[in-house]
Amino acid sequence: MKSVAILTALAGSAAAFAPASTGKASTAIMASVFDNYVGAVDFRGAEMKFDPLKLSETYEPFQGWFRECELRHGRTAMLAVTGFIATDFVRIPGEMYSFAAIPNTIDAHDALLKTGPMYQLALWIGLFDILVTAPACQAMGEGEREAGGKFESL
Amino acid sequence: MWFAPSGKEAFDKKRESELMNGRLAMCAVGGIATQSIATGHGFPFV
């Protein structure tokens, strides 16, 4: 009796985590992911439907997650390129950040781990991810929010 | 927000631009890290 109760509880919790969008999925299989969303172009603007591993069909309920991931990685990478190049021209004030202390930007991570500021970065970015990213991803999974969202809500 | 054009067509163009810039930047940041270590130089990374 006890084991039956445990099994039902397990099944219930498993169903809670399973993607519950089966009704939406059947319509989305008809129309390919490339018809529903923007971005199926190459760098010259010609159409390019790039999905050689068929991930968007195999993991169809996770399409929103994939879009969210691509947008978030893309935004972070755009900031990263800007920041990486900018540190070769200007540095924030402070002895430990100066060109004399860290001549090359790629060494900044290890150097600043020794002096400390990287831990502060980890704290603030971690807080941002907990307070903003996680609820945003949850709302995206529940369909209350388009992947990527509006810029002001990140 | 400030730059968001009204109209679905124009807005989709902007979303596509974001994706394209993001994809290029994802490649670029890997290239920058690799070239920085390989050459040990700053901005032009050569």
Backbone of each chain as ProteinMPNN parsed JSONL, in Angstrom:
{"seq_chain_A": "MKSVAILTALAGSAAAFAPASTGKASTAIMASVFDNYVGAVDFRGAEMKFDPLKLSETYEPFQGWFRECELRHGRTAMLAVTGFIATDFVRIPGEMYSFAAIPNTIDAHDALLKTGPMYQLALWIGLFDILVTAPACQAMGEGEREAGGKFESL", "coords_chain_A": {"N_chain_A": [[0.835, -1.208, 0.0], [1.861, 1.161, 0.867], [3.965, 1.361, -0.953], [2.587, 1.632, -3.327], [1.43, 4.118, -2.986], [3.736, 5.657, -2.963], [4.647, 5.202, -5.541], [2.597, 6.339, -7.086], [2.899, 8.947, -6.277], [5.42, 9.463, -7.295], [4.93, 9.163, -10.042], [3.168, 11.242, -10.395], [4.795, 13.452, -9.832], [6.633, 13.181, -11.864], [5.033, 13.612, -14.081], [4.531, 16.244, -13.678], [6.852, 17.48, -14.385], [7.136, 16.857, -17.022], [6.881, 18.094, -20.358], [3.947, 19.829, -20.963], [2.654, 20.39, -23.309], [1.246, 18.998, -25.322], [-0.958, 19.296, -26.962], [-0.401, 21.635, -28.336], [1.856, 20.782, -29.606], [1.176, 19.034, -31.679], [0.107, 20.648, -33.645], [2.311, 22.187, -34.186], [4.094, 20.465, -35.342], [3.188, 20.097, -37.883], [3.602, 22.621, -39.175], [6.799, 23.668, -39.942], [9.563, 24.552, -37.776], [10.88, 26.612, -38.909], [9.054, 28.096, -40.243], [7.598, 29.327, -38.327], [9.175, 31.059, -36.829], [11.544, 33.799, -36.832], [14.815, 34.079, -38.36], [15.838, 32.095, -40.011], [17.919, 32.495, -41.981], [20.882, 33.04, -43.96], [24.118, 34.694, -43.778], [24.032, 36.425, -45.872], [21.467, 37.044, -46.213], [19.943, 35.314, -47.655], [17.645, 32.533, -47.781], [18.114, 30.055, -45.32], [17.719, 27.035, -44.026], [18.829, 25.797, -41.365], [19.265, 23.012, -39.728], [20.669, 20.469, -39.142], [20.768, 18.225, -37.462], [18.181, 17.857, -36.803], [17.141, 18.826, -34.403], [15.123, 20.52, -33.59], [12.859, 19.172, -34.275], [13.099, 16.693, -33.028], [13.309, 17.317, -30.307], [10.89, 18.672, -29.791], [9.109, 19.927, -27.863], [10.919, 21.539, -26.554], [11.54, 23.724, -28.02], [11.102, 26.432, -27.359], [12.863, 26.736, -25.229], [15.303, 26.335, -26.567], [15.318, 28.529, -28.291], [15.351, 30.584, -26.43], [17.85, 30.052, -25.274], [19.576, 30.5, -27.448], [19.198, 33.223, -27.966], [19.957, 34.357, -25.535], [22.611, 33.519, -25.22], [23.584, 34.761, -27.502], [23.202, 37.512, -26.959], [24.81, 37.787, -24.691], [27.265, 37.154, -25.85], [27.565, 39.232, -27.687], [27.906, 41.404, -25.965], [30.236, 40.472, -24.785], [32.187, 40.475, -26.812], [32.358, 43.225, -27.35], [33.236, 44.129, -24.81], [35.625, 42.764, -24.554], [37.238, 43.849, -26.565], [37.185, 46.528, -25.862], [38.664, 46.698, -23.511], [41.24, 46.772, -24.381], [41.759, 49.357, -24.914], [40.684, 51.206, -23.051], [40.734, 51.254, -19.5], [39.124, 50.548, -16.391], [39.461, 52.77, -13.565], [42.062, 52.211, -11.117], [44.602, 50.4, -9.459], [44.957, 47.628, -9.719], [43.674, 47.032, -12.041], [45.102, 48.142, -14.083], [46.978, 48.81, -17.147], [49.594, 48.193, -16.644], [49.464, 46.253, -14.677], [47.89, 44.204, -15.795], [48.687, 43.324, -18.762], [47.518, 42.003, -20.956], [44.283, 41.231, -22.096], [43.264, 38.657, -21.936], [44.513, 37.497, -19.816], [43.289, 38.605, -17.689], [41.27, 37.324, -16.281], [42.461, 35.246, -14.671], [44.259, 36.81, -13.198], [42.584, 38.593, -11.838], [41.136, 36.842, -10.372], [42.947, 36.217, -8.414], [43.255, 38.663, -7.06], [40.64, 39.333, -6.415], [38.216, 40.696, -7.584], [36.749, 39.11, -9.377], [35.148, 37.399, -7.93], [33.219, 39.075, -6.946], [31.981, 39.781, -9.341], [30.942, 37.257, -10.017], [29.13, 36.995, -7.942], [27.268, 39.12, -8.435], [26.375, 38.59, -11.049], [25.396, 36.07, -10.628], [23.306, 36.646, -8.84], [21.707, 38.17, -10.553], [21.011, 36.193, -12.414], [19.571, 34.471, -10.796], [17.463, 36.083, -9.898], [16.349, 37.299, -12.151], [16.806, 35.876, -14.62], [16.034, 33.182, -14.109], [13.203, 33.309, -13.295], [12.293, 34.421, -15.686], [12.848, 32.442, -17.589], [11.206, 30.47, -16.591], [8.671, 31.599, -16.918], [8.71, 31.703, -19.655], [8.684, 28.978, -20.274], [6.154, 28.32, -19.412], [4.635, 29.551, -21.233], [3.88, 32.162, -20.923], [5.415, 34.106, -21.845], [7.203, 35.33, -24.565], [10.026, 33.732, -26.116], [13.128, 35.165, -25.364], [11.905, 37.583, -24.877], [10.862, 40.955, -24.001], [13.018, 43.783, -24.377], [13.282, 45.409, -22.128], [12.498, 43.773, -20.082], [14.411, 41.897, -20.188]], "CA_chain_A": [[0.0, 0.0, 0.0], [2.752, 2.317, 0.949], [4.734, 1.487, -2.191], [1.682, 2.153, -4.367], [1.315, 5.559, -2.78], [4.994, 6.284, -3.388], [4.702, 5.144, -6.998], [1.71, 7.356, -7.654], [3.5, 10.254, -6.035], [6.507, 9.625, -8.258], [4.355, 9.382, -11.362], [2.61, 12.589, -10.417], [5.858, 14.445, -9.933], [7.224, 13.085, -13.191], [4.137, 14.268, -15.026], [4.606, 17.683, -13.472], [8.023, 18.018, -15.075], [7.06, 16.598, -18.449], [6.276, 19.216, -21.069], [2.514, 19.582, -21.027], [2.135, 21.118, -24.467], [1.016, 18.021, -26.379], [-1.933, 19.826, -27.902], [0.274, 22.611, -29.18], [2.915, 20.136, -30.364], [0.675, 18.405, -32.893], [-0.021, 21.658, -34.686], [3.619, 22.739, -34.525], [4.826, 19.523, -36.19], [2.754, 20.369, -39.256], [4.405, 23.742, -39.653], [8.172, 23.552, -39.48], [9.983, 25.621, -36.88], [11.387, 27.729, -39.7], [7.943, 28.926, -40.697], [6.995, 30.05, -37.212], [10.06, 32.016, -36.185], [12.531, 34.449, -37.694], [16.194, 33.66, -38.153], [16.28, 31.049, -40.931], [18.61, 33.11, -43.114], [22.326, 33.056, -43.796], [24.635, 36.038, -43.54], [23.739, 37.314, -46.996], [20.044, 37.315, -46.244], [19.225, 34.262, -48.369], [17.028, 31.586, -46.869], [18.913, 28.893, -44.97], [17.063, 26.301, -42.944], [19.958, 25.038, -40.828], [19.005, 22.168, -38.566], [21.063, 19.162, -39.706], [20.497, 17.125, -36.533], [16.731, 17.826, -36.58], [16.904, 18.997, -32.971], [13.861, 21.206, -33.343], [11.769, 18.205, -34.398], [13.256, 15.625, -32.035], [12.992, 17.859, -28.991], [9.948, 19.704, -30.212], [8.606, 20.772, -26.766], [11.966, 22.398, -26.013], [11.869, 24.782, -28.972], [11.188, 27.704, -26.653], [14.119, 26.738, -24.466], [16.412, 26.511, -27.502], [15.321, 29.929, -28.755], [15.821, 31.393, -25.304], [19.292, 29.839, -25.132], [20.321, 31.152, -28.516], [19.135, 34.676, -27.786], [20.71, 34.761, -24.351], [24.018, 33.371, -25.562], [23.942, 35.781, -28.478], [23.308, 38.815, -26.3], [26.013, 37.768, -23.86], [28.449, 37.163, -26.702], [27.723, 40.578, -28.247], [28.524, 42.201, -24.899], [31.588, 39.977, -24.511], [33.092, 40.969, -27.853], [32.557, 44.649, -27.085], [34.046, 44.319, -23.624], [36.959, 42.218, -24.77], [38.018, 44.786, -27.369], [37.28, 47.827, -25.188], [39.705, 46.694, -22.479], [42.549, 47.044, -24.962], [41.907, 50.807, -25.094], [40.416, 51.895, -21.786], [40.56, 50.411, -18.322], [38.53, 51.266, -15.274], [40.514, 53.223, -12.665], [42.451, 51.264, -10.075], [45.938, 49.843, -9.725], [44.94, 46.218, -10.106], [43.104, 46.878, -13.381], [45.828, 48.989, -15.038], [47.709, 48.111, -18.202], [50.84, 47.685, -16.077], [49.207, 45.032, -13.914], [47.37, 43.175, -16.691], [48.907, 43.837, -20.121], [46.704, 41.339, -21.969], [42.96, 41.026, -21.522], [42.96, 37.242, -21.706], [45.052, 37.125, -18.508], [42.589, 39.333, -16.633], [40.467, 36.408, -15.456], [43.277, 34.611, -13.629], [44.838, 37.834, -12.329], [41.561, 39.162, -10.96], [40.762, 35.812, -9.389], [43.88, 36.304, -7.282], [43.041, 39.876, -6.267], [39.311, 39.328, -5.816], [36.986, 41.225, -8.196], [35.961, 38.123, -10.112], [34.135, 36.834, -7.039], [32.11, 40.029, -6.919], [31.264, 39.588, -10.602], [30.155, 36.024, -9.91], [28.001, 37.26, -7.04], [26.223, 39.952, -9.029], [25.786, 37.889, -12.191], [24.588, 34.994, -10.066], [22.066, 37.24, -8.335], [20.894, 38.52, -11.711], [20.457, 34.972, -12.998], [18.55, 33.91, -9.91], [16.313, 36.962, -9.723], [15.759, 37.722, -13.421], [16.832, 34.863, -15.674], [15.263, 31.978, -13.78], [11.764, 33.537, -13.482], [11.983, 34.662, -17.094], [12.82, 31.146, -18.269], [10.021, 29.751, -16.14], [7.516, 32.185, -17.594], [8.788, 31.298, -21.055], [8.249, 27.595, -20.367], [4.717, 28.238, -19.207], [3.961, 30.205, -22.339], [3.434, 33.521, -20.61], [6.423, 35.053, -22.305], [7.909, 34.931, -25.783], [11.456, 33.519, -25.882], [13.86, 36.409, -25.601], [11.195, 38.607, -24.145], [11.09, 42.334, -24.39], [14.356, 44.146, -23.901], [13.25, 46.002, -20.787], [12.385, 42.697, -19.095], [15.531, 40.989, -20.466]], "C_chain_A": [[0.859, 1.242, 0.0], [3.488, 2.513, -0.376], [3.86, 2.018, -3.323], [1.554, 3.661, -4.239], [2.576, 6.271, -3.255], [5.076, 6.327, -4.905], [3.809, 6.207, -7.631], [2.282, 8.746, -7.452], [4.608, 10.517, -7.028], [5.968, 9.919, -9.64], [3.789, 10.786, -11.467], [3.688, 13.636, -10.577], [6.52, 14.392, -11.295], [6.347, 13.785, -14.217], [4.206, 15.78, -14.881], [5.768, 18.286, -14.237], [7.973, 17.79, -16.574], [6.416, 17.796, -19.138], [4.813, 18.935, -21.353], [1.878, 20.218, -22.249], [1.873, 20.165, -25.618], [0.024, 18.549, -27.41], [-1.308, 20.805, -28.874], [1.263, 21.919, -30.102], [2.389, 19.599, -31.686], [0.492, 19.428, -34.006], [1.341, 22.163, -35.132], [4.413, 21.793, -35.407], [4.45, 19.744, -37.649], [3.583, 21.487, -39.864], [5.8, 23.605, -39.084], [8.532, 24.749, -38.611], [10.434, 26.835, -37.672], [10.277, 28.631, -40.201], [7.405, 29.793, -39.57], [7.854, 31.185, -36.702], [10.995, 32.654, -37.202], [13.886, 33.804, -37.475], [16.681, 32.595, -39.101], [16.902, 31.664, -42.18], [20.108, 32.978, -42.873], [22.8, 34.506, -43.752], [24.444, 36.968, -44.726], [22.26, 37.628, -47.101], [19.249, 36.295, -47.025], [18.674, 33.251, -47.362], [17.959, 30.408, -46.594], [18.279, 28.206, -43.774], [18.074, 25.33, -42.353], [19.524, 24.292, -39.573], [19.37, 20.738, -38.925], [20.757, 17.996, -38.776], [19.017, 17.008, -36.197], [16.381, 17.988, -35.094], [15.536, 19.615, -32.701], [12.681, 20.28, -33.52], [11.857, 17.141, -33.317], [12.85, 16.11, -30.659], [12.002, 18.992, -29.143], [9.42, 20.54, -29.037], [9.654, 21.739, -26.227], [12.342, 23.536, -26.963], [12.01, 26.137, -28.294], [12.476, 27.84, -25.87], [15.303, 26.989, -25.384], [16.487, 27.954, -27.983], [15.835, 30.85, -27.666], [17.337, 31.293, -25.159], [20.064, 30.595, -26.202], [20.342, 32.659, -28.317], [20.016, 35.111, -26.625], [22.214, 34.638, -24.596], [24.453, 34.461, -26.531], [24.123, 37.14, -27.845], [24.558, 38.883, -25.437], [27.263, 37.868, -24.715], [28.665, 38.529, -27.332], [28.358, 41.502, -27.225], [29.972, 41.779, -24.686], [32.581, 40.484, -25.539], [33.398, 42.442, -27.622], [33.496, 44.865, -25.901], [35.477, 43.855, -23.807], [37.828, 43.209, -25.534], [38.214, 46.101, -26.623], [38.389, 47.839, -24.154], [41.095, 46.853, -23.062], [42.786, 48.539, -25.127], [41.68, 51.571, -23.806], [40.308, 50.857, -20.683], [39.856, 51.225, -17.245], [39.639, 51.656, -14.303], [40.809, 52.207, -11.574], [43.749, 50.581, -10.452], [45.847, 48.422, -10.274], [44.357, 45.991, -11.495], [43.971, 47.511, -14.465], [46.526, 48.122, -16.087], [49.009, 47.523, -17.672], [50.604, 46.364, -15.358], [48.775, 43.897, -14.831], [47.572, 43.666, -18.122], [47.95, 43.243, -21.139], [45.368, 40.944, -21.351], [42.692, 39.566, -21.177], [43.502, 36.778, -20.36], [44.258, 37.737, -17.362], [41.829, 38.393, -15.716], [41.299, 35.817, -14.323], [43.827, 35.648, -12.657], [43.803, 38.366, -11.347], [40.953, 38.115, -10.035], [41.668, 35.9, -8.169], [43.581, 37.52, -6.419], [41.603, 40.024, -5.791], [38.117, 39.731, -6.65], [36.144, 40.204, -8.94], [34.876, 37.508, -9.239], [32.935, 37.755, -6.937], [31.28, 39.931, -8.191], [30.376, 38.356, -10.531], [28.946, 36.228, -9.023], [26.906, 38.025, -7.761], [25.573, 39.272, -10.22], [24.93, 36.726, -11.708], [23.269, 35.495, -9.52], [21.138, 37.598, -9.482], [20.237, 37.284, -12.299], [19.376, 34.375, -12.119], [17.29, 34.767, -9.931], [15.62, 37.307, -11.033], [15.68, 36.566, -14.407], [15.938, 33.676, -15.355], [13.755, 32.226, -13.872], [11.386, 33.78, -14.935], [11.897, 33.354, -17.857], [11.591, 30.346, -17.86], [8.767, 30.279, -16.836], [7.507, 31.816, -19.063], [8.301, 29.864, -21.215], [6.761, 27.428, -20.196], [3.93, 28.983, -20.271], [3.451, 31.591, -22.049], [4.332, 34.575, -21.235], [7.065, 34.494, -23.559], [9.389, 34.738, -25.47], [12.226, 34.779, -26.258], [13.211, 37.572, -24.893], [11.349, 39.985, -24.745], [12.396, 42.785, -23.779], [14.306, 44.656, -22.475], [13.067, 44.948, -19.72], [13.531, 41.701, -19.221], [15.017, 39.552, -20.574]], "O_chain_A": [[0.635, 2.207, -0.73], [3.631, 3.632, -0.87], [4.333, 2.765, -4.179], [1.565, 4.389, -5.231], [2.511, 7.339, -3.864], [5.502, 7.321, -5.494], [4.203, 6.885, -8.58], [2.175, 9.612, -8.32], [4.744, 11.624, -7.549], [6.468, 10.803, -10.336], [3.914, 11.442, -12.501], [3.54, 14.586, -11.345], [6.926, 15.422, -11.833], [6.846, 14.467, -15.113], [3.971, 16.514, -15.841], [5.71, 19.432, -14.683], [8.689, 18.453, -17.325], [5.522, 18.437, -18.585], [4.482, 17.898, -21.928], [0.693, 20.551, -22.23], [2.223, 20.46, -26.761], [0.159, 18.274, -28.603], [-1.624, 20.818, -30.064], [1.501, 22.369, -31.223], [3.071, 19.692, -32.707], [0.697, 19.115, -35.179], [1.528, 22.523, -36.294], [5.301, 22.227, -36.14], [5.284, 19.597, -38.542], [4.187, 21.328, -40.925], [5.968, 23.443, -37.875], [7.907, 25.807, -38.687], [10.382, 27.96, -37.174], [10.515, 29.789, -40.545], [6.83, 30.855, -39.81], [7.33, 32.177, -36.193], [11.211, 32.12, -38.29], [14.08, 33.065, -36.51], [17.846, 32.206, -39.018], [16.467, 31.391, -43.299], [20.553, 32.826, -41.736], [21.99, 35.432, -43.697], [24.668, 38.172, -44.607], [21.842, 38.388, -47.974], [18.021, 36.373, -47.073], [19.171, 33.133, -46.242], [18.526, 29.83, -47.521], [18.298, 28.724, -42.657], [18.167, 24.18, -42.783], [19.43, 24.874, -38.492], [18.493, 19.878, -39.009], [20.511, 16.886, -39.247], [18.631, 16.157, -35.395], [15.444, 17.364, -34.595], [14.874, 19.283, -31.718], [11.604, 20.547, -32.985], [10.843, 16.728, -32.754], [12.142, 15.417, -29.928], [12.233, 20.114, -28.692], [9.287, 21.755, -29.182], [9.305, 22.675, -25.507], [13.336, 24.229, -26.747], [12.921, 26.903, -28.608], [13.101, 28.9, -25.841], [16.205, 27.755, -25.045], [17.568, 28.535, -28.075], [16.628, 31.759, -27.911], [18.023, 32.293, -24.952], [21.07, 31.246, -25.918], [21.382, 33.299, -28.479], [20.732, 36.108, -26.715], [22.99, 35.522, -24.233], [25.544, 35.018, -26.407], [25.081, 37.849, -28.15], [25.277, 39.882, -25.437], [28.21, 38.571, -24.363], [29.806, 38.958, -27.503], [29.241, 42.292, -27.559], [30.837, 42.618, -24.435], [33.693, 40.879, -25.189], [34.553, 42.861, -27.689], [34.426, 45.669, -25.968], [36.417, 44.46, -23.291], [39.001, 43.397, -25.211], [39.27, 46.726, -26.728], [39.005, 48.881, -23.931], [42.05, 47.052, -22.311], [43.901, 48.952, -25.447], [42.426, 52.502, -23.506], [39.851, 49.735, -20.902], [39.983, 52.448, -17.198], [40.651, 50.96, -14.215], [39.935, 51.446, -11.158], [43.97, 50.227, -11.61], [46.581, 48.06, -11.193], [44.509, 44.914, -12.071], [43.628, 47.435, -15.644], [46.65, 46.905, -15.948], [49.483, 46.499, -18.163], [51.438, 45.46, -15.418], [49.228, 42.763, -14.677], [46.706, 44.362, -18.651], [47.599, 43.919, -22.106], [45.311, 40.402, -20.247], [41.968, 39.276, -20.224], [43.024, 35.787, -19.809], [44.513, 37.432, -16.196], [41.748, 38.628, -14.511], [40.903, 35.873, -13.159], [43.866, 35.417, -11.449], [44.1, 38.567, -10.169], [40.329, 38.456, -9.03], [41.23, 35.687, -7.038], [43.64, 37.44, -5.192], [41.354, 40.772, -4.846], [37.049, 39.152, -6.453], [34.943, 40.409, -9.118], [33.811, 37.138, -9.733], [31.791, 37.307, -6.852], [30.051, 39.986, -8.151], [29.212, 38.391, -10.929], [27.865, 35.707, -9.301], [25.74, 37.631, -7.712], [24.358, 39.359, -10.396], [23.884, 36.425, -12.284], [22.231, 34.86, -9.706], [19.931, 37.366, -9.409], [19.056, 37.306, -12.645], [18.385, 33.838, -12.615], [16.178, 34.241, -9.977], [14.42, 37.583, -11.035], [14.619, 36.299, -14.969], [15.18, 33.211, -16.206], [13.063, 31.412, -14.485], [10.301, 33.399, -15.373], [10.994, 33.162, -18.672], [11.004, 29.633, -18.674], [7.916, 29.51, -17.283], [6.445, 31.636, -19.66], [7.59, 29.552, -22.17], [6.162, 26.511, -20.759], [2.702, 29.04, -20.218], [2.677, 32.148, -22.828], [4.054, 35.772, -21.168], [7.429, 33.319, -23.609], [9.956, 35.476, -24.664], [12.009, 35.375, -27.314], [13.896, 38.449, -24.367], [11.888, 40.159, -25.838], [12.837, 42.232, -22.771], [15.204, 44.363, -21.686], [13.432, 45.173, -18.566], [13.613, 40.756, -18.437], [15.801, 38.631, -20.805]]}, "seq_chain_B": "MWFAPSGKEAFDKKRESELMNGRLAMCAVGGIATQSIATGHGFPFV", "coords_chain_B": {"N_chain_B": [[11.365, 49.081, -27.44], [13.209, 51.998, -27.403], [14.254, 51.866, -29.983], [12.594, 50.166, -31.228], [10.83, 49.354, -34.039], [7.518, 50.034, -35.174], [5.008, 47.77, -36.335], [4.77, 44.528, -37.754], [6.387, 43.429, -39.738], [8.682, 45.096, -39.928], [9.578, 44.852, -37.329], [10.168, 42.151, -37.112], [12.327, 42.065, -38.781], [14.214, 43.396, -37.256], [14.418, 41.607, -35.125], [15.529, 39.461, -36.441], [17.947, 40.602, -37.128], [19.075, 40.82, -34.6], [19.424, 38.117, -33.947], [21.235, 37.391, -35.942], [23.467, 39.063, -35.459], [24.031, 38.109, -32.929], [24.741, 35.428, -33.438], [27.023, 35.784, -35.009], [28.602, 37.074, -33.107], [28.882, 35.103, -31.183], [30.519, 33.294, -32.53], [32.676, 35.028, -32.835], [33.643, 35.65, -30.29], [34.789, 33.308, -29.442], [36.83, 33.123, -31.324], [38.32, 35.407, -30.663], [39.251, 34.788, -28.088], [40.814, 32.523, -28.65], [42.734, 33.58, -30.465], [43.927, 35.528, -28.864], [45.29, 34.003, -26.955], [46.894, 32.474, -28.617], [48.512, 34.328, -29.989], [49.156, 36.272, -28.118], [48.75, 38.99, -28.226], [47.146, 42.28, -28.237], [44.34, 44.214, -29.3], [44.078, 43.933, -32.397], [44.564, 41.258, -32.491], [46.444, 39.73, -33.878]], "CA_chain_B": [[11.763, 50.213, -26.599], [13.436, 53.24, -28.149], [14.549, 51.623, -31.383], [11.679, 49.176, -31.76], [9.907, 49.892, -35.034], [6.171, 49.484, -35.135], [4.726, 46.95, -37.508], [5.358, 43.207, -37.563], [7.447, 43.188, -40.728], [9.899, 45.804, -39.528], [10.064, 44.338, -36.046], [10.794, 40.857, -37.366], [13.645, 42.337, -39.355], [15.111, 43.71, -36.13], [14.684, 40.372, -34.367], [16.466, 38.691, -37.243], [19.253, 41.242, -36.978], [19.627, 40.449, -33.3], [19.897, 36.738, -34.023], [22.42, 37.318, -36.801], [24.569, 39.661, -34.709], [24.357, 37.215, -31.841], [25.459, 34.262, -33.948], [28.371, 36.221, -35.379], [29.356, 37.39, -31.893], [29.227, 33.846, -30.52], [31.729, 32.814, -33.206], [33.772, 35.979, -32.688], [34.237, 35.638, -28.964], [35.684, 32.164, -29.441], [38.007, 33.481, -32.103], [39.114, 36.378, -29.918], [39.952, 34.101, -27.005], [41.844, 31.676, -29.24], [43.807, 34.393, -31.028], [44.639, 36.185, -27.772], [46.231, 33.06, -26.355], [47.85, 32.001, -29.619], [49.468, 35.362, -30.367], [49.551, 37.076, -26.968], [48.634, 40.416, -28.541], [45.894, 42.94, -27.939], [43.138, 44.335, -30.101], [43.838, 43.247, -33.696], [44.655, 39.828, -32.21], [47.256, 39.0, -34.859]], "C_chain_B": [[12.026, 51.419, -27.479], [13.595, 52.974, -29.638], [13.529, 50.691, -32.025], [10.759, 49.812, -32.788], [8.526, 49.275, -34.869], [5.926, 48.697, -36.424], [5.471, 45.638, -37.433], [6.537, 42.969, -38.495], [8.763, 43.824, -40.292], [10.461, 45.253, -38.233], [10.733, 42.977, -36.219], [12.169, 41.019, -37.988], [14.656, 42.623, -38.247], [15.432, 42.458, -35.319], [15.677, 39.496, -35.11], [17.867, 39.273, -37.143], [19.893, 40.871, -35.653], [20.185, 39.04, -33.334], [21.193, 36.648, -34.809], [23.635, 37.902, -36.095], [24.999, 38.752, -33.579], [25.145, 36.008, -32.3], [26.884, 34.624, -34.33], [29.206, 36.467, -34.136], [29.75, 36.129, -31.146], [30.444, 33.226, -31.185], [32.909, 33.712, -32.854], [34.435, 35.877, -31.336], [35.132, 34.414, -28.8], [36.963, 32.445, -30.194], [38.916, 34.435, -31.366], [39.905, 35.684, -28.821], [41.088, 33.256, -27.561], [43.034, 32.491, -29.72], [44.595, 35.101, -29.942], [45.676, 35.26, -27.171], [47.299, 32.666, -27.362], [48.904, 33.046, -29.923], [49.959, 36.176, -29.182], [49.466, 38.564, -27.206], [47.248, 40.922, -28.209], [44.988, 43.049, -29.132], [43.131, 43.656, -31.467], [43.981, 41.745, -33.583], [45.431, 39.066, -33.28], [48.722, 39.09, -34.455]], "O_chain_B": [[11.144, 51.826, -28.236], [13.13, 53.758, -30.465], [13.586, 50.448, -33.23], [9.989, 50.712, -32.454], [8.398, 48.119, -34.467], [6.557, 48.938, -37.453], [6.654, 45.608, -37.094], [7.549, 42.387, -38.105], [9.813, 43.181, -40.287], [11.678, 45.191, -38.054], [11.733, 42.678, -35.566], [13.067, 40.211, -37.753], [15.795, 42.159, -38.289], [16.566, 42.265, -34.88], [16.55, 38.872, -34.508], [18.853, 38.538, -37.08], [21.099, 40.634, -35.58], [21.274, 38.781, -32.822], [22.126, 35.943, -34.424], [24.714, 37.31, -36.124], [26.19, 38.629, -33.294], [26.103, 35.599, -31.644], [27.83, 33.894, -34.032], [30.386, 36.116, -34.1], [30.821, 36.073, -30.542], [31.314, 32.688, -30.5], [34.011, 33.225, -32.603], [35.655, 36.001, -31.231], [36.134, 34.477, -28.088], [38.049, 32.057, -29.763], [40.138, 34.306, -31.424], [41.092, 35.955, -28.64], [42.194, 33.262, -27.021], [44.185, 32.161, -29.436], [45.808, 35.264, -30.072], [46.806, 35.67, -26.905], [48.472, 32.537, -27.011], [50.074, 32.705, -30.099], [51.063, 36.72, -29.225], [50.058, 39.337, -26.454], [46.318, 40.16, -27.943], [44.862, 42.101, -29.907], [42.237, 42.844, -31.705], [43.563, 41.019, -34.485], [45.13, 37.907, -33.567], [49.586, 38.545, -35.141]]}, "name": "protein", "num_of_chains": 2, "seq": "MKSVAILTALAGSAAAFAPASTGKASTAIMASVFDNYVGAVDFRGAEMKFDPLKLSETYEPFQGWFRECELRHGRTAMLAVTGFIATDFVRIPGEMYSFAAIPNTIDAHDALLKTGPMYQLALWIGLFDILVTAPACQAMGEGEREAGGKFESLMWFAPSGKEAFDKKRESELMNGRLAMCAVGGIATQSIATGHGFPFV"}
